Amino acid sequence: MTIITTELNSGIRYAFRKISSPVAYCALSIKAGTRDEKPGQNGIAHLTEHMLFKGTTSRGARRINNFLESLGGELNAYTTKEETVIHATVLKEDIAKAVELLSDLAFNSLFPEKELKKEKEIVLDEISSYKDTPSEQIFDDFDEYIFGEHPLAMPILGKPKSLKSITAQDIKDFTGNYYRPANMSFSIVADIQPERGAKLVEKHFGKMVNNGHAPNGARKEEIPLTPSSTPGLKAITRKTYQVHCVTGSRAYSMYNPMRLPLALLTNILGGPALNSRLNQSLREKHALAYTVDASYTPYTDTGLFTIYFGSDKNNLEKCREIVSKEINLLKDRELSPAILKAAKKQLLGQFAISTDNAESQCLSLGKSLLFYGKVEPIEVIREKIASIEASQIHKAAVEILDTDRMFTLIYN
C-alpha cells in the first residue's frame, strides 16, 4: 500500500493513498481538543466544531448542509481530548468540492451569535442525554477522578456553566490560536491521481501564511505514571438498576515504545472479541455481567487504561474479585509462547479488518501525520505487533495494573 506524504509551504502536512473505488474520502485534522481549552471555557473545542457548520463568508448554514448531501455525499466532524476532525465522503468526481468546503469551514467560518445561542442549547441537550446514560457518564467522572486538575480531566462536551459563558469572540480567539496550517494535517483516500490530490490541497491550503505551531505544538514530555492524586475507591450514589464500575490507571503515551505491548495486553484482558479473559470469566462462565471491556487511550504525554463492567448490585464484589484475579494472573507470570502467538494473531486480524475500511484509513492517515509527522506503512505496524515479546506484556501488566496505582469509581 503506497502512501504519499508531504508538507506544504504553509506548514500543513498532507497524506494520500490511492484506492479502487467510486467513493472518495478526505479529512482535515486539527490539533485542538478539550485539553487545549482555557480555564472557564470547558466545551469550547466541541462547540467550535458544531459552529463550523453555521456559516462562512461565502456560505450560509443551510448551503453548507446541502452542499455535499445534494451530491449524495456526507459531511461530518468530531472532537476528542486532543484533536478536532472535519471529514467528508463523496463520489470521486466531487473530491475537489469536498476539499474546498473543508478549507472554507476551517478558515472562513463566521460563528454568528444567533447560531451560537441555538447551538449551545443543542449541546446542553446532548450533555443531559449523556448524563441519562450512566455507562457513558461514568467515564467522564472517572477522567476527573484520575486526572484531577489536569486539562485531560475535562469532559469533551463541556460543563453547562462554562458552556453558557462562551462567546463568539472566545471561539474566534480559540480558532485563531489553533486553527492554523502548521497545526493541521489533510488526508485523501481516493481513486484519483496523486498529483491531482496534491494540487487540490495546495490550491486550498498551500498558499496560506505559515504562522507557526499552536501553543500545544511541543507537547510530548511524558507525564509520570504515578498520579498526583491518591489512588483508591470512590462511590457515587446514582438511581440506576445496575451498578457501574470503572477501574483504571495512568498509562503510556502515544510516543512510548511500550504502547503496542499495552495495546496487546488490553486486547487479551478485555478486548472486543468474545474470547477476551474478562468476557469469558465475568459473562460466559459466571453470567455476572452483560457488558465488560478493557480499553487503552494513549495521549501525547500520558495515557489512560480502564476496565469497565455493569452488573447487578448484589454481584459487585464478586465481579471485582474476578477482575482482580485476571489482573493478577497477567502480573504473576509471562504468557506462554502458544498463548502469545494466538493473541498476536488475533490482534493482527483485527488490525487488518479495521484498516480495510477506506474511511478509517483516511482518518488514521490524518491522525498519524498530526501527531507523528509521518505515516508508518501497515506492513511496519504488523511487524511491530508480531515482534512483541512476552516479557514486554508482563512488564506492562506489572507497571500499569499495579494495585497501588489503580483508581476505582463505582455508581451504586
C-alpha positions in Angstrom: 0.0 0.0 0.0 1.7 3.2 -1.2 1.1 6.3 0.9 2.4 9.6 -0.3 3.1 12.3 2.3 4.4 15.9 2.0 4.5 19.2 3.9 3.3 22.3 2.1 4.9 25.8 2.5 2.0 26.8 4.7 3.0 24.1 7.2 0.1 21.8 6.7 1.1 18.1 6.2 -0.7 16.0 3.6 -1.1 12.3 3.1 -2.6 10.5 0.1 -3.5 6.9 -0.7 -4.9 5.6 -4.0 -7.7 3.1 -3.9 -10.0 1.5 -6.4 -13.5 2.8 -5.5 -16.1 5.2 -6.8 -16.1 6.8 -3.3 -13.5 9.3 -2.1 -12.7 10.3 1.4 -10.9 13.4 2.8 -10.3 14.7 6.3 -8.9 17.8 7.9 -7.3 17.0 11.3 -6.6 19.9 13.7 -4.5 19.6 16.9 -7.1 21.3 19.0 -9.1 19.4 21.7 -10.6 19.6 25.1 -7.2 19.8 26.9 -6.3 23.0 25.0 -9.2 25.0 26.5 -8.6 27.9 28.8 -10.0 27.6 32.4 -13.6 28.5 32.4 -14.1 27.6 28.7 -14.6 23.9 29.0 -16.5 22.7 26.0 -15.3 25.3 23.6 -13.4 22.9 21.3 -16.5 20.8 20.8 -18.8 23.8 20.5 -16.4 25.2 17.8 -16.7 22.0 15.9 -20.5 22.5 15.9 -20.2 26.2 14.9 -18.1 25.4 11.8 -21.2 24.4 10.1 -23.2 27.6 10.8 -21.9 29.9 8.1 -18.8 31.2 6.4 -18.0 34.3 4.4 -19.4 32.7 1.3 -22.0 30.1 2.6 -24.9 30.1 5.0 -25.6 27.2 7.3 -28.3 25.7 5.0 -26.0 25.9 2.0 -23.2 24.2 4.0 -25.5 21.3 5.0 -26.8 20.9 1.4 -23.6 21.3 -0.5 -22.3 17.7 -0.3 -25.5 16.0 0.7 -27.2 17.1 -2.5 -24.4 15.2 -4.4 -25.1 12.1 -2.3 -22.1 12.8 -0.1 -21.6 13.2 3.7 -20.0 15.9 5.8 -19.2 15.2 9.5 -16.9 16.1 12.3 -15.9 15.0 15.8 -13.8 16.3 18.8 -11.5 14.4 21.1 -9.4 15.4 24.1 -6.5 16.4 21.7 -8.0 16.9 18.2 -10.8 18.1 16.0 -11.5 16.4 12.7 -13.8 17.5 9.8 -14.2 14.9 7.2 -16.2 14.3 4.0 -17.3 11.3 1.9 -18.2 11.9 -1.7 -18.1 10.4 -5.2 -14.6 10.6 -6.6 -15.6 13.2 -9.2 -16.7 15.5 -6.4 -13.5 15.4 -4.4 -12.5 18.9 -5.4 -15.8 20.3 -3.9 -15.1 18.4 -0.6 -11.5 19.7 -0.3 -12.7 23.3 -0.9 -15.5 23.0 1.5 -13.3 21.8 4.4 -10.9 24.7 3.8 -13.8 27.1 3.8 -15.2 25.8 7.1 -11.8 25.8 8.8 -10.7 29.3 7.8 -13.7 31.4 6.8 -16.4 30.5 9.5 -18.2 33.5 11.0 -19.6 32.0 14.2 -22.8 34.1 14.2 -24.2 35.0 17.6 -27.7 33.9 16.6 -26.5 30.4 15.6 -24.3 30.2 18.7 -27.2 30.7 21.0 -29.1 27.8 19.3 -26.1 25.5 19.2 -25.5 25.9 22.9 -29.0 24.6 23.6 -28.3 21.6 21.4 -25.1 20.8 23.2 -26.7 21.3 26.6 -29.4 18.8 25.5 -26.5 16.5 24.4 -25.0 16.8 27.9 -28.4 16.0 29.5 -28.8 12.9 27.3 -25.3 11.8 28.2 -26.0 12.1 31.9 -29.0 9.9 31.4 -26.6 7.1 30.2 -24.5 6.1 33.3 -22.4 3.6 31.3 -21.1 6.7 29.4 -21.2 9.4 32.1 -19.1 7.3 34.4 -16.1 7.6 32.1 -16.2 11.5 32.3 -16.4 11.2 36.1 -13.5 8.8 36.1 -11.4 11.1 34.0 -11.9 13.9 36.5 -11.2 11.5 39.4 -7.9 10.2 38.0 -6.6 13.4 36.3 -7.6 15.8 39.0 -6.7 19.4 38.0 -5.1 18.3 34.7 -6.8 19.5 31.5 -7.4 15.9 30.5 -9.9 15.7 33.3 -12.4 18.0 31.5 -15.3 16.4 29.6 -15.4 16.9 25.8 -19.0 18.1 25.8 -18.1 20.7 28.4 -19.9 21.7 31.6 -23.2 23.7 31.4 -21.9 26.7 33.4 -18.7 27.2 31.3 -20.6 26.4 28.0 -23.2 29.1 28.7 -20.5 31.8 29.2 -18.6 31.1 25.9 -18.9 34.0 23.3 -18.4 34.2 19.6 -15.2 36.2 20.3 -14.0 33.3 22.5 -14.4 30.9 19.6 -12.6 33.3 17.2 -9.7 33.5 19.7 -9.7 29.7 20.0 -9.6 29.1 16.3 -7.0 31.9 15.9 -4.7 30.1 18.2 -5.2 26.6 17.0 -6.8 26.6 13.5 -3.5 27.3 11.7 -1.9 25.2 8.8 1.1 24.2 10.9 -1.3 22.7 13.4 -3.2 20.7 10.8 -3.0 17.7 8.5 -5.0 16.8 5.5 -5.6 13.3 4.1 -7.2 11.9 1.0 -8.0 8.3 0.2 -9.5 8.1 -3.3 -9.3 6.7 -6.9 -7.6 9.8 -8.3 -4.1 10.5 -9.4 -1.8 11.5 -6.6 -0.8 14.7 -8.5 -4.5 15.8 -8.6 -4.9 15.4 -4.8 -1.7 17.3 -4.1 -2.8 20.2 -6.4 -6.2 20.4 -4.6 -4.6 20.6 -1.2 -2.0 23.1 -2.5 -4.8 25.2 -4.0 -6.8 25.5 -0.9 -4.3 25.1 1.9 -0.8 25.7 0.4 -0.9 29.4 -0.2 -1.8 30.4 3.4 0.7 32.1 5.6 2.8 29.7 7.7 2.1 31.3 11.1 3.9 28.6 13.1 2.7 26.0 15.5 -0.1 26.5 18.0 0.8 26.7 21.8 0.3 22.9 22.1 2.9 22.1 19.4 5.7 20.8 21.6 3.6 18.7 24.0 5.4 15.4 24.1 7.1 15.2 27.5 5.6 12.2 29.3 3.7 12.8 32.5 4.9 10.3 35.2 2.7 7.2 35.6 2.3 7.9 39.3 -0.7 10.4 39.6 -0.6 13.4 41.8 -4.0 12.5 43.4 -4.3 9.5 45.7 -5.4 6.2 44.1 -8.3 4.4 45.8 -12.0 3.8 45.6 -14.8 6.3 45.2 -18.5 5.6 45.1 -21.3 7.9 43.8 -24.9 7.2 44.5 -27.0 7.1 41.3 -30.5 5.9 40.8 -29.7 3.1 38.4 -30.9 -0.5 38.1 -27.3 -1.7 37.6 -24.1 -0.9 39.5 -21.4 0.5 37.1 -17.7 0.2 37.9 -14.6 1.6 36.2 -11.1 0.7 37.4 -8.0 2.1 35.8 -4.7 3.9 35.9 -2.5 6.3 34.1 -0.8 4.6 31.2 1.9 5.1 28.4 1.8 8.0 26.0 1.5 7.5 22.2 5.2 8.0 21.9 6.2 5.4 24.5 7.7 2.2 23.0 5.6 0.2 25.4 2.4 1.4 23.7 1.9 -1.6 21.5 2.6 -4.2 24.2 0.0 -2.5 26.4 -2.5 -2.5 23.5 -2.0 -6.2 23.1 -2.4 -6.7 26.9 -5.6 -4.7 26.8 -6.9 -6.8 23.9 -6.1 -10.0 25.8 -7.8 -8.8 29.0 -10.9 -7.2 27.7 -10.8 -6.5 24.0 -13.9 -6.6 21.7 -13.6 -10.3 21.0 -15.8 -12.7 22.9 -12.8 -14.8 24.0 -11.2 -11.9 26.0 -10.4 -13.1 29.5 -12.8 -10.7 31.3 -15.6 -11.5 28.9 -15.1 -15.3 29.4 -14.9 -15.1 33.2 -17.5 -12.4 34.0 -20.0 -13.1 31.3 -19.7 -16.5 29.8 -18.5 -18.5 32.9 -20.3 -16.8 35.8 -23.1 -14.8 34.0 -22.4 -11.8 36.2 -22.2 -9.0 33.7 -23.7 -8.3 30.2 -21.0 -5.7 29.4 -17.4 -5.8 30.3 -14.4 -4.4 28.5 -10.9 -3.0 28.8 -9.6 0.0 26.9 -6.4 1.9 26.5 -6.3 5.5 25.2 -2.8 7.0 24.5 -2.4 10.8 24.6 0.6 12.9 23.6 2.1 12.9 27.1 0.3 10.2 29.1 -2.4 7.6 28.6 -5.4 6.0 30.3 -6.1 2.3 30.9 -9.6 1.3 32.1 -11.7 -1.7 32.9 -15.5 -1.3 32.9 -18.4 -3.5 33.8 -22.0 -3.2 34.7 -23.7 -5.8 36.9 -26.5 -6.4 39.4 -25.7 -4.6 42.6 -25.5 -7.9 44.5 -22.8 -9.1 42.2 -20.5 -6.1 42.5 -17.9 -7.6 44.9 -17.9 -10.9 43.1 -17.2 -9.1 39.8 -14.4 -7.1 41.4 -12.8 -10.3 42.8 -12.8 -11.9 39.3 -11.3 -8.8 37.7 -8.6 -8.7 40.3 -7.9 -12.4 39.8 -7.5 -12.0 36.0 -5.2 -9.0 36.5 -3.0 -10.9 39.0 -2.7 -13.8 36.5 -1.2 -11.5 34.0 1.1 -9.8 36.6 2.3 -13.1 38.2 3.8 -14.8 35.1 4.6 -14.3 31.4 2.3 -15.6 28.7 3.2 -19.0 27.3 4.6 -19.0 23.7 1.3 -20.6 22.4 -0.9 -18.1 24.1 1.2 -15.1 23.0 1.2 -16.4 19.4 -2.6 -16.7 19.4 -3.0 -13.3 21.0 -0.8 -11.6 18.4 -2.6 -13.4 15.5 -5.9 -12.1 16.8 -4.7 -8.5 17.1 -3.2 -8.7 13.7 -6.5 -9.9 12.3 -8.5 -7.2 14.0 -5.9 -4.6 12.7 -6.2 -5.9 9.1 -10.1 -5.7 9.2 -10.1 -2.2 10.7 -7.6 -0.9 8.1 -9.6 -2.4 5.3 -12.2 0.4 5.7 -11.2 3.4 3.5 -12.8 6.0 5.7 -10.9 4.6 8.7 -7.7 4.7 6.7 -8.3 8.3 5.8 -8.8 9.3 9.4 -5.9 7.3 10.6 -3.6 8.9 8.0 -4.6 12.3 9.2 -4.0 11.5 12.9 -0.6 9.9 12.2 0.6 13.0 10.4 -0.8 15.3 13.0 0.9 13.6 16.0 3.9 11.7 14.5 4.7 13.8 11.4 4.7 10.7 9.3 2.7 7.6 8.4 4.1 4.2 9.1 3.1 1.6 6.4 0.7 -1.1 7.6 3.5 -3.7 7.0 5.7 -1.9 9.5 3.0 -1.8 12.2 2.3 -5.5 11.5 5.9 -6.3 12.1 6.0 -4.4 15.3 2.9 -6.3 16.6 4.5 -9.6 15.5 7.7 -8.8 17.4 6.1 -8.1 20.8 7.6 -10.3 23.4 6.0 -12.0 26.4 8.4 -10.1 28.7 7.1 -6.7 27.4 3.5 -7.7 28.0 4.4 -8.8 31.5 6.3 -5.5 32.1 3.2 -3.6 31.0 1.0 -5.6 33.3 3.3 -5.1 36.3 3.5 -1.3 35.7 0.0 -0.4 34.5 -2.0 -2.9 36.5 -0.2 -2.2 39.8 -2.9 -2.3 42.5 -1.3 0.7 44.4 -1.8 2.9 41.3 -5.3 1.9 40.4 -8.4 4.1 40.8 -11.9 2.7 41.1 -15.1 4.6 40.6 -18.5 3.0 41.3 -22.0 4.1 40.5 -24.4 2.5 43.0 
